[in-house]
Amino acid sequence: MSYTRHYLESESVAQGVEVSVLVNCLVQDAIRLGASDLHIEPWESSIAVRARVNGVLNEVIQLPLDFLDKISMRFKVMANLVTYQAGLPQDGAALGGPELDDVQLRISIFPTTRGEKVVVRLFDPRDRRFDLNTLGFDDATLTGLLRLLKRTSGLILFTGPTGSGKTSTMYSSLCYLMQRDGASISLSTVEDPVEFNLPMVSQTQINPAQDFTYAKALRSLMRQDPEVVMVGEIRDPETAAIAVQAGLTGHLVISTIHSGVSAGAFTRLINMEIEPFMLASSVLGVLGLRLVRRNCEHCLQPYEPEPSQLKVVPEASLPEAQFRRGAGCERCNHTGFSGRLPVTELLVVGEPFREAVLKKLPTSALEEIAIQQGMRTLWQNGLQRVLTGQTTLEDTIRVLAADMI
């Protein structure tokens, strides 16, 4: 039974629900489930409480609408937000005490027509080891990424939707460089927000309200003599231009950019008016990331996917395929899944690819050249996870459907 349900059914609520206890129970339920986010949302006749576990929302409990204002107020107090303001979005952070396992909470309050929706992102410090070797990358991707990190200048980009593991991979890359070079290397970051404090790394949080933007921070940072710079996101032409220039002038720059596939990062940067010859000279590689759910090892069993879904699997691969899925047990909360696995697409820039970038070829043509040069696509790597029984075909199709078109 969940902590929240147990509390609401206990004798102690006969005198009335204590909102601080109720909120703690909701967060404890999310922690117990291993959730990344907790959603508390007013629906038509109730408050829906859902937890995002392994990338998928799961219902935790339904609460009476009468609790909404009190729950919202409690989260505002925890995050030092303006308690009397109800019509505007607010964001803040809180550190859960010992009763919440010292989990860090990032709290977002958003007004809706039915009341305020609360979303809490949970960061468990016990579950955060930034080690490239433990992220679950396949050998080829890990080897290729480590080879890129040996370079002393240039731009390494990560692409993928929100929650696909980009920040964890960048932090792990910084920790790898820190462990490899120790005090002999200067590492700096510009982020929005700073998610974790890293030892031996100078981390900066931008503040757009004070006109302290990515571009301004990065321009100033170049005078700080860094060797490695992590930029949280390249989201505008000015930041892109400075990042590319930094990569050309003896700095190793690590950043993220939004694009569907790895090759699309070049088209996106060209649309930001970055000259193709600068891109061809500065970008070392692009790593596309997605996360699929990992089968629970404790209830794993063979299964046969639906015929309609088997159509996407090459016939040559079917005889050796080991389709497996979790039946559901207590260890995986009867979901059949335990944790997540990265599916990757590593594009390492070589000479033929540089020439194609100089010619401003479209994304589809760039991707074809990258494949000819040895890049394995997201779908190829995802299918390999399926064929070896690490995840299900259904979950891989769910995550990679947009990349299969």
C-alpha positions as CSV (number, residue, x, y, z in Angstrom):
1,M,0.0,0.0,0.0
2,S,1.2,3.5,-0.8
3,Y,2.2,5.9,2.0
4,T,-0.5,8.3,1.0
5,R,-3.3,5.8,1.0
6,H,-2.1,4.4,4.3
7,Y,-2.1,7.8,5.9
8,L,-5.5,8.7,4.6
9,E,-7.0,5.5,5.9
10,S,-5.2,5.7,9.3
11,E,-7.0,6.8,12.5
12,S,-4.8,9.9,12.8
13,V,-6.8,11.7,10.0
14,A,-10.0,11.6,12.1
15,Q,-9.1,15.0,13.4
16,G,-8.4,16.3,9.9
17,V,-5.7,15.8,7.2
18,E,-2.4,17.5,8.0
19,V,-1.3,18.9,4.7
20,S,2.5,18.8,5.5
21,V,2.2,15.0,6.2
22,L,0.0,14.4,3.1
23,V,2.6,16.2,0.9
24,N,5.4,14.2,2.4
25,C,3.5,11.0,1.8
26,L,3.0,12.0,-1.9
27,V,6.7,12.6,-2.3
28,Q,7.6,9.4,-0.5
29,D,5.4,7.4,-2.9
30,A,7.2,9.0,-5.8
31,I,10.6,8.1,-4.3
32,R,9.4,4.5,-3.5
33,L,8.4,4.1,-7.2
34,G,11.7,5.5,-8.4
35,A,9.9,8.3,-10.2
36,S,11.6,11.2,-12.0
37,D,8.6,13.5,-11.7
38,L,5.4,13.8,-9.6
39,H,2.3,15.3,-11.2
40,I,-0.5,16.8,-9.0
41,E,-3.2,18.0,-11.4
42,P,-6.8,19.1,-10.9
43,W,-9.2,17.2,-13.1
44,E,-13.0,17.7,-13.3
45,S,-13.9,16.0,-10.1
46,S,-10.7,15.1,-8.4
47,I,-6.9,15.7,-8.1
48,A,-5.0,13.2,-10.1
49,V,-1.6,12.3,-8.6
50,R,0.7,10.5,-11.1
51,A,4.3,9.6,-11.0
52,R,6.6,9.3,-14.1
53,V,8.4,6.0,-13.7
54,N,10.9,5.0,-16.4
55,G,9.4,7.7,-18.7
56,V,5.8,6.7,-18.4
57,L,3.1,8.3,-16.1
58,N,1.5,6.0,-13.6
59,E,-1.5,6.9,-11.4
60,V,-0.7,6.9,-7.7
61,I,-4.0,8.1,-6.1
62,Q,-7.0,10.3,-6.7
63,L,-7.6,13.0,-4.0
64,P,-10.6,15.2,-3.3
65,L,-10.4,18.7,-5.0
66,D,-10.8,20.3,-1.6
67,F,-7.1,19.5,-0.9
68,L,-5.7,21.3,-4.0
69,D,-5.2,24.8,-2.6
70,K,-3.6,23.4,0.6
71,I,-1.2,21.1,-1.3
72,S,-0.2,23.9,-3.7
73,M,0.4,26.2,-0.7
74,R,2.5,23.7,1.0
75,F,4.8,23.2,-2.0
76,K,5.1,27.0,-2.3
77,V,6.2,27.2,1.3
78,M,8.8,24.4,0.8
79,A,10.2,26.2,-2.3
80,N,10.1,29.7,-0.8
81,L,7.7,30.9,-3.5
82,V,5.0,33.7,-3.2
83,T,2.2,32.0,-1.4
84,Y,-0.5,34.6,-2.1
85,Q,0.1,34.5,-5.9
86,A,-2.2,32.1,-7.7
87,G,-2.5,33.3,-11.3
88,L,1.1,33.2,-12.5
89,P,3.6,30.3,-13.0
90,Q,6.2,29.9,-10.3
91,D,9.4,27.8,-10.1
92,G,11.6,26.9,-7.1
93,A,13.6,24.3,-5.4
94,A,13.5,22.5,-2.0
95,L,15.7,20.0,-0.2
96,G,13.8,17.2,1.3
97,G,14.9,16.5,4.9
98,P,15.7,13.1,6.4
99,E,12.1,12.1,6.2
100,L,12.3,12.4,2.4
101,D,15.7,10.7,2.1
102,D,17.4,14.1,1.4
103,V,16.0,14.1,-2.1
104,Q,16.2,17.4,-4.0
105,L,13.0,18.7,-5.4
106,R,12.5,21.1,-8.3
107,I,8.9,22.5,-7.9
108,S,6.9,24.0,-10.8
109,I,3.5,25.6,-10.1
110,F,1.3,26.4,-13.1
111,P,-2.2,28.0,-13.2
112,T,-5.0,26.1,-15.0
113,T,-8.7,26.8,-15.3
114,R,-9.4,24.3,-12.5
115,G,-6.6,25.5,-10.2
116,E,-2.9,25.2,-9.9
117,K,-1.1,22.2,-11.2
118,V,2.1,21.1,-9.4
119,V,4.9,19.2,-11.0
120,V,7.8,18.1,-8.8
121,R,11.1,16.8,-10.4
122,L,13.0,14.6,-8.0
123,F,16.7,14.2,-7.8
124,D,17.9,11.4,-5.6
125,P,21.6,12.1,-4.7
126,R,22.0,8.4,-3.8
127,D,21.1,7.4,-7.4
128,R,23.4,9.9,-9.1
129,R,26.8,8.5,-10.0
130,F,28.1,10.3,-13.1
131,D,30.1,7.5,-14.6
132,L,30.0,6.9,-18.4
133,N,30.7,3.2,-17.7
134,T,27.5,2.8,-15.8
135,L,25.1,4.6,-18.1
136,G,24.4,1.5,-20.2
137,F,25.9,2.6,-23.5
138,D,26.8,-0.2,-26.0
139,D,30.5,-0.7,-26.5
140,A,30.8,1.0,-29.8
141,T,29.1,4.2,-28.6
142,L,31.1,4.3,-25.4
143,T,34.4,3.8,-27.3
144,G,33.4,6.5,-29.9
145,L,32.4,9.0,-27.2
146,L,35.6,8.5,-25.2
147,R,37.6,9.0,-28.4
148,L,35.9,12.3,-29.0
149,L,36.6,13.4,-25.3
150,K,40.3,12.9,-26.0
151,R,40.2,15.9,-28.3
152,T,41.4,19.2,-26.9
153,S,39.2,21.5,-29.1
154,G,36.0,21.3,-31.0
155,L,32.3,20.9,-30.4
156,I,30.6,17.7,-29.1
157,L,26.7,18.0,-29.3
158,F,24.0,15.9,-27.7
159,T,20.5,15.7,-29.1
160,G,17.2,14.2,-27.9
161,P,13.9,15.2,-26.3
162,T,13.5,16.3,-22.7
163,G,14.4,13.5,-20.3
164,S,16.5,11.5,-22.7
165,G,19.6,11.5,-20.6
166,K,21.5,14.4,-22.2
167,T,22.4,16.2,-19.0
168,S,23.5,12.9,-17.2
169,T,25.7,12.1,-20.2
170,M,27.3,15.6,-20.2
171,Y,27.9,15.5,-16.5
172,S,29.4,12.0,-16.8
173,S,31.6,13.3,-19.6
174,L,32.9,16.1,-17.3
175,C,33.5,13.7,-14.5
176,Y,35.4,11.4,-16.9
177,L,37.7,14.4,-17.9
178,M,38.0,15.4,-14.2
179,Q,39.1,11.9,-13.2
180,R,41.5,11.6,-16.2
181,D,43.2,14.9,-15.9
182,G,42.7,15.9,-12.2
183,A,43.7,19.4,-11.2
184,S,45.5,20.1,-14.5
185,I,42.3,20.9,-16.3
186,S,39.9,23.8,-16.0
187,L,36.2,22.8,-16.4
188,S,33.4,25.3,-16.5
189,T,29.6,25.1,-17.2
190,V,26.8,27.5,-18.1
191,E,23.4,26.0,-17.3
192,D,19.7,26.7,-16.8
193,P,19.4,25.5,-14.1
194,V,22.4,23.9,-12.4
195,E,21.0,20.4,-11.6
196,F,23.8,19.0,-9.5
197,N,26.9,20.5,-8.0
198,L,30.0,18.8,-9.4
199,P,33.4,18.8,-7.6
200,M,36.2,20.7,-9.3
201,V,33.9,22.3,-11.8
202,S,33.0,26.0,-12.0
203,Q,29.2,26.0,-12.6
204,T,27.2,29.0,-13.5
205,Q,23.4,29.5,-13.7
206,I,22.0,32.0,-16.2
207,N,19.5,34.5,-15.1
208,P,17.5,35.9,-18.1
209,A,15.5,38.2,-15.7
210,Q,18.8,40.0,-15.0
211,D,19.8,39.8,-18.7
212,F,22.5,37.2,-17.8
213,T,21.9,35.0,-20.9
214,Y,23.7,32.0,-22.3
215,A,25.5,34.2,-24.8
216,K,26.6,36.8,-22.2
217,A,27.8,34.1,-19.8
218,L,29.7,32.2,-22.5
219,R,31.3,35.4,-23.9
220,S,32.5,36.3,-20.4
221,L,33.6,32.8,-19.7
222,M,36.0,32.8,-22.6
223,R,38.1,35.3,-20.6
224,Q,38.3,32.8,-17.7
225,D,40.9,30.5,-19.5
226,P,38.8,27.3,-19.5
227,E,39.9,24.2,-21.4
228,V,36.5,22.5,-21.3
229,V,33.1,24.3,-21.4
230,M,29.7,22.7,-21.0
231,V,26.8,24.8,-22.3
232,G,23.4,23.6,-21.2
233,E,21.7,24.3,-24.5
234,I,22.4,26.1,-27.8
235,R,19.1,27.8,-28.3
236,D,19.8,31.0,-30.2
237,P,22.2,32.2,-33.0
238,E,24.4,34.2,-30.7
239,T,25.1,31.3,-28.3
240,A,25.7,29.1,-31.3
241,A,28.2,31.5,-32.8
242,I,30.2,31.8,-29.6
243,A,30.1,28.1,-29.0
244,V,31.4,27.3,-32.5
245,Q,34.0,30.0,-32.2
246,A,35.2,28.6,-28.9
247,G,35.5,25.2,-30.4
248,L,37.7,26.6,-33.2
249,T,40.0,28.5,-30.8
250,G,41.3,25.7,-28.6
251,H,38.4,24.9,-26.3
252,L,36.5,21.6,-26.0
253,V,32.8,22.6,-25.9
254,I,30.1,20.2,-24.8
255,S,26.4,21.2,-25.4
256,T,22.9,20.1,-26.4
257,I,20.8,21.2,-29.3
258,H,17.2,20.2,-30.3
259,S,17.0,18.2,-33.5
260,G,15.2,15.0,-34.5
261,V,18.3,13.0,-35.6
262,S,22.0,13.6,-35.2
263,A,22.5,14.9,-38.7
264,G,19.8,17.4,-38.2
265,A,22.0,19.3,-35.7
266,F,24.0,20.7,-38.7
267,T,20.9,21.9,-40.5
268,R,19.6,23.5,-37.3
269,L,22.9,25.4,-36.8
270,I,23.0,26.5,-40.5
271,N,19.5,27.8,-39.9
272,M,21.0,29.8,-37.0
273,E,23.2,31.5,-39.7
274,I,26.4,29.6,-38.7
275,E,28.6,29.4,-41.8
276,P,29.0,25.8,-43.0
277,F,32.8,26.0,-43.2
278,M,32.8,26.9,-39.5
279,L,30.6,23.9,-38.6
280,A,32.7,21.5,-40.7
281,S,35.8,22.6,-38.9
282,S,34.5,22.8,-35.3
283,V,31.9,20.0,-34.8
284,L,33.6,16.7,-33.8
285,G,30.5,14.6,-33.4
286,V,26.8,14.5,-32.5
287,L,25.3,11.9,-30.1
288,G,21.5,11.3,-30.4
289,L,19.9,9.9,-27.3
290,R,16.7,8.2,-26.4
291,L,15.7,6.0,-23.3
292,V,13.8,2.8,-23.5
293,R,12.6,0.8,-20.5
294,R,14.8,-2.1,-19.4
295,N,13.2,-5.5,-18.9
296,C,13.0,-6.6,-15.2
297,E,15.6,-9.4,-14.8
298,H,13.6,-11.1,-12.0
299,C,10.4,-11.8,-14.0
300,L,11.8,-12.1,-17.5
301,Q,10.2,-14.5,-19.9
302,P,10.0,-15.2,-23.7
303,Y,7.1,-13.8,-25.6
304,E,5.9,-13.3,-29.2
305,P,5.2,-9.7,-30.3
306,E,2.1,-8.8,-32.3
307,P,2.3,-9.6,-36.0
308,S,1.7,-6.0,-36.9
309,Q,4.7,-4.9,-34.9
310,L,6.9,-7.8,-36.2
311,K,6.6,-6.2,-39.7
312,V,9.2,-3.6,-38.7
313,V,11.8,-6.3,-37.8
314,P,14.0,-7.5,-40.8
315,E,13.2,-11.1,-41.7
316,A,16.9,-12.0,-41.6
317,S,16.9,-11.1,-37.9
318,L,13.9,-13.1,-36.8
319,P,15.6,-16.6,-36.5
320,E,18.1,-15.4,-33.9
321,A,15.7,-12.9,-32.1
322,Q,15.3,-13.4,-28.4
323,F,12.0,-11.5,-27.7
324,R,11.6,-11.2,-23.9
325,R,9.5,-9.1,-21.5
326,G,8.9,-9.0,-17.7
327,A,5.8,-10.7,-16.5
328,G,5.6,-8.3,-13.5
329,C,6.7,-8.9,-9.9
330,E,7.1,-7.0,-6.6
331,R,10.6,-5.9,-7.5
332,C,9.4,-4.0,-10.6
333,N,6.0,-2.9,-9.1
334,H,4.4,-5.4,-11.5
335,T,5.3,-3.3,-14.5
336,G,7.7,-5.8,-16.1
337,F,10.4,-3.0,-16.3
338,S,13.2,-1.9,-14.1
339,G,15.2,1.2,-15.0
340,R,16.0,2.4,-18.5
341,L,18.5,1.8,-21.2
342,P,20.0,4.4,-23.6
343,V,19.5,4.0,-27.4
344,T,22.1,6.0,-29.2
345,E,23.2,7.3,-32.6
346,L,26.8,8.5,-32.7
347,L,27.7,10.6,-35.7
348,V,31.5,11.1,-35.8
349,V,32.4,13.8,-38.4
350,G,34.8,12.6,-41.0
351,E,36.1,14.1,-44.3
352,P,33.2,13.0,-46.6
353,F,30.7,14.3,-44.1
354,R,32.5,17.7,-43.8
355,E,32.4,18.1,-47.6
356,A,28.6,17.4,-47.5
357,V,28.1,20.0,-44.8
358,L,30.1,22.5,-46.9
359,K,27.7,21.9,-49.7
360,K,24.7,22.5,-47.4
361,L,23.1,19.2,-48.2
362,P,19.7,18.4,-46.6
363,T,19.4,16.4,-43.4
364,S,18.4,13.2,-45.2
365,A,21.5,13.3,-47.4
366,L,23.8,14.1,-44.5
367,E,22.3,11.1,-42.6
368,E,22.8,8.8,-45.6
369,I,26.5,9.8,-45.8
370,A,26.9,9.3,-42.0
371,I,25.4,5.8,-42.4
372,Q,27.8,5.0,-45.2
373,Q,30.7,6.1,-42.9
374,G,29.6,3.6,-40.3
375,M,27.0,5.3,-38.1
376,R,24.3,3.1,-36.7
377,T,20.9,4.8,-36.5
378,L,18.7,5.1,-33.4
379,W,16.4,2.4,-34.8
380,Q,19.2,0.0,-35.6
381,N,20.6,0.3,-32.0
382,G,17.1,0.1,-30.5
383,L,16.3,-3.0,-32.5
384,Q,19.5,-4.6,-31.3
385,R,18.3,-4.0,-27.7
386,V,15.0,-5.8,-28.6
387,L,16.7,-8.8,-30.4
388,T,18.9,-9.5,-27.4
389,G,16.0,-9.4,-24.9
390,Q,17.0,-6.2,-23.1
391,T,13.7,-4.4,-23.8
392,T,10.4,-5.1,-25.6
393,L,9.6,-4.3,-29.3
394,E,6.5,-2.4,-28.2
395,D,8.5,0.0,-25.9
396,T,11.1,0.6,-28.6
397,I,8.5,1.4,-31.2
398,R,6.8,3.7,-28.6
399,V,10.0,5.7,-28.0
400,L,11.4,5.6,-31.6
401,A,8.2,5.9,-33.6
402,A,9.1,9.4,-34.8
403,D,12.6,8.3,-35.9
404,M,11.3,5.3,-37.9
405,I,9.4,7.4,-40.4
